Amino acid sequence: MSEISGDTQAKTESETGLPALDGLARLLALLGGALAVALALLVSTSITLRALGLGGVRGDFEFVQMGVALIVFAFMPWCQARRGNVMVDSFTSRLPPRFQAALDALWEVVFGAMMALIAWRLGVGAMDAASSSTTTMVLLMPIAPAIAACAALAGLTSVVALAMAVARLRGGA
């Protein structure tokens, strides 16, 4: 049986055991949401202008490409801190709680390591894009800052995953 883990009720205590980290993750998720709304307004405006025969917003797809990447990475730390990832617990749900916590902590560490790898490679990509002055096709916006921001957000997600592993082992998550 597959389910989305996490409580449906909001928790008042720190998820990771580090309130500042939880607050940062939440702030980034809110900013990601605000960016999603801004992109929706941009796309709606562009479509409306095209429908009126006035042409769309120049380079709208470039804003959407970079914006969606930023949105996804902005939501990841909060999702990880709230155990919003998909977990399959068909076999482990009958195991003792301490063993379940240890197993969940192991997978948090694996996920954290994978996010650290992604952050590293995104960082390398950002440096490469900066050194070659890579820009978007229409607006000629540099893409390195967006890639670097995604690298930082992936790194934060890794930190959150590792903090969650520690919290699980301590019995707090």
Backbone torsions as a table, in degrees:
resi	resn	phi	psi	omega
1	MET	NA	130.8	-178.5
2	SER	-107.5	141.1	179.5
3	GLU	-149.2	160.7	172.7
4	ILE	-89.9	121.6	-175.6
5	SER	-80.3	165.6	178.6
6	GLY	115.2	153.5	-179.7
7	ASP	-81.9	148.5	177.3
8	THR	-82.5	-19.3	178.6
9	GLN	-92.3	143.7	178.4
10	ALA	-69.1	137.5	177.6
11	LYS	-95.8	145.4	179.1
12	THR	-94.7	-19.0	-179.5
13	GLU	-88.6	166.5	179.8
14	SER	-67.6	133.0	179.1
15	GLU	-75.2	-43.4	-175.3
16	THR	-88.9	-10.5	-172.6
17	GLY	88.8	-2.5	-179.9
18	LEU	-126.1	95.4	-175.2
19	PRO	-55.0	-36.7	-179.9
20	ALA	-65.3	-38.4	178.7
21	LEU	-66.6	-42.2	176.7
22	ASP	-62.4	-42.6	179.5
23	GLY	-63.6	-40.7	177.8
24	LEU	-64.5	-44.0	179.0
25	ALA	-61.3	-41.7	179.3
26	ARG	-66.4	-43.6	178.6
27	LEU	-59.3	-44.0	179.6
28	LEU	-64.4	-38.1	176.9
29	ALA	-63.8	-40.8	177.3
30	LEU	-63.9	-41.1	177.5
31	LEU	-66.0	-38.3	175.4
32	GLY	-61.6	-40.1	176.7
33	GLY	-64.5	-41.6	178.1
34	ALA	-63.9	-39.2	177.3
35	LEU	-65.5	-37.9	177.3
36	ALA	-62.1	-42.3	178.0
37	VAL	-64.3	-43.5	179.4
38	ALA	-61.3	-42.6	178.2
39	LEU	-65.6	-38.6	177.7
40	ALA	-62.2	-41.0	177.7
41	LEU	-66.2	-40.5	178.3
42	LEU	-61.5	-47.9	-179.3
43	VAL	-64.8	-42.7	178.7
44	SER	-61.5	-42.8	177.5
45	THR	-62.6	-45.2	-179.2
46	SER	-62.7	-43.0	178.8
47	ILE	-65.4	-41.9	179.3
48	THR	-62.8	-45.0	179.1
49	LEU	-61.9	-40.7	177.4
50	ARG	-64.1	-42.0	179.9
51	ALA	-63.1	-30.8	179.0
52	LEU	-85.4	1.3	179.3
53	GLY	77.4	17.3	-178.1
54	LEU	-98.5	1.7	-176.2
55	GLY	79.6	151.2	-178.2
56	GLY	-82.2	-176.3	175.3
57	VAL	-71.9	124.4	-177.7
58	ARG	-60.9	126.5	177.6
59	GLY	74.4	19.3	-177.5
60	ASP	-56.7	-38.9	-178.6
61	PHE	-66.4	-27.4	177.9
62	GLU	-70.5	-40.6	175.5
63	PHE	-63.0	-40.4	-179.2
64	VAL	-66.1	-43.8	-179.9
65	GLN	-58.2	-51.7	-179.0
66	MET	-70.3	-39.9	-178.1
67	GLY	-63.4	-43.5	-179.4
68	VAL	-64.5	-39.6	176.5
69	ALA	-60.5	-45.2	178.9
70	LEU	-63.9	-39.8	179.8
71	ILE	-61.7	-48.2	-178.8
72	VAL	-58.7	-49.0	-178.4
73	PHE	-69.8	-28.2	177.9
74	ALA	-69.4	-32.0	179.6
75	PHE	-79.9	-22.5	-172.2
76	MET	-61.1	-44.9	-180.0
77	PRO	-61.6	-42.0	-179.8
78	TRP	-66.2	-43.6	178.5
79	CYS	-59.1	-44.0	-179.7
80	GLN	-65.8	-41.9	-179.0
81	ALA	-66.5	-26.9	-179.1
82	ARG	-97.5	10.8	-177.7
83	ARG	54.4	43.4	-178.6
84	GLY	-86.7	6.0	178.9
85	ASN	-81.6	159.9	-179.4
86	VAL	-80.9	130.2	178.6
87	MET	-126.0	142.2	174.8
88	VAL	-107.9	119.2	-175.4
89	ASP	-122.3	29.5	-177.6
90	SER	-54.5	-43.3	-173.8
91	PHE	-98.2	-26.5	-173.3
92	THR	-91.1	-12.1	-175.7
93	SER	-65.7	-19.3	-179.8
94	ARG	-96.6	-0.2	178.8
95	LEU	-79.4	160.1	177.7
96	PRO	-58.5	145.0	-177.1
97	PRO	-54.5	-39.2	-179.3
98	ARG	-66.4	-37.7	177.7
99	PHE	-68.1	-40.8	176.8
100	GLN	-59.8	-44.0	-179.8
101	ALA	-62.9	-42.1	179.2
102	ALA	-65.0	-41.7	178.8
103	LEU	-65.9	-43.0	176.8
104	ASP	-62.8	-39.3	178.4
105	ALA	-63.6	-40.3	177.6
106	LEU	-57.9	-46.5	-178.5
107	TRP	-70.0	-29.1	173.9
108	GLU	-64.0	-41.9	179.2
109	VAL	-64.7	-43.5	178.3
110	VAL	-60.8	-46.0	178.7
111	PHE	-62.5	-43.0	178.4
112	GLY	-60.0	-40.3	178.7
113	ALA	-65.7	-41.1	179.1
114	MET	-66.0	-39.5	177.8
115	MET	-67.7	-34.1	176.3
116	ALA	-65.4	-39.6	177.0
117	LEU	-63.2	-45.2	177.9
118	ILE	-61.8	-43.0	179.0
119	ALA	-61.1	-43.6	179.5
120	TRP	-60.1	-49.0	-177.1
121	ARG	-68.3	-36.1	174.4
122	LEU	-64.2	-38.6	176.9
123	GLY	-61.8	-42.8	176.6
124	VAL	-62.2	-42.3	178.4
125	GLY	-63.3	-39.2	178.4
126	ALA	-64.1	-43.0	178.8
127	MET	-64.1	-39.9	178.6
128	ASP	-65.0	-44.6	179.0
129	ALA	-62.9	-37.1	178.6
130	ALA	-69.2	-43.7	-177.3
131	SER	-69.0	-27.0	178.9
132	SER	-98.2	3.9	180.0
133	SER	53.5	42.8	-179.9
134	THR	-68.7	132.9	-179.0
135	THR	-129.7	169.8	174.1
136	THR	-72.4	163.4	-173.7
137	MET	-74.5	-42.0	-172.2
138	VAL	-91.2	-54.1	-174.9
139	LEU	-89.6	-8.2	-179.5
140	LEU	56.6	35.8	176.0
141	MET	-79.4	137.2	175.5
142	PRO	-65.3	138.8	-178.0
143	ILE	-95.8	-13.1	-177.3
144	ALA	-57.4	-42.8	-179.6
145	PRO	-60.8	-39.2	179.3
146	ALA	-66.8	-41.1	179.2
147	ILE	-66.2	-41.5	179.0
148	ALA	-63.2	-40.1	178.1
149	ALA	-63.1	-41.6	177.5
150	CYS	-63.9	-37.0	177.3
151	ALA	-62.8	-44.6	179.5
152	ALA	-64.1	-41.0	179.6
153	LEU	-67.7	-37.1	175.5
154	ALA	-65.4	-39.3	176.5
155	GLY	-62.4	-41.3	177.3
156	LEU	-64.1	-39.8	177.5
157	THR	-60.8	-38.4	176.8
158	SER	-62.1	-44.4	179.0
159	VAL	-62.4	-43.2	178.8
160	VAL	-61.7	-43.8	179.8
161	ALA	-61.3	-42.6	179.4
162	LEU	-68.2	-38.1	176.1
163	ALA	-64.2	-38.3	177.5
164	MET	-64.9	-38.1	178.0
165	ALA	-61.5	-45.9	178.8
166	VAL	-63.1	-42.9	-179.8
167	ALA	-62.8	-40.2	178.1
168	ARG	-62.7	-43.3	-178.9
169	LEU	-66.8	-29.7	177.6
170	ARG	-82.7	-7.4	178.9
171	GLY	88.5	10.9	-177.0
172	GLY	-95.2	-13.0	-177.8
173	ALA	-126.0	NA	NA
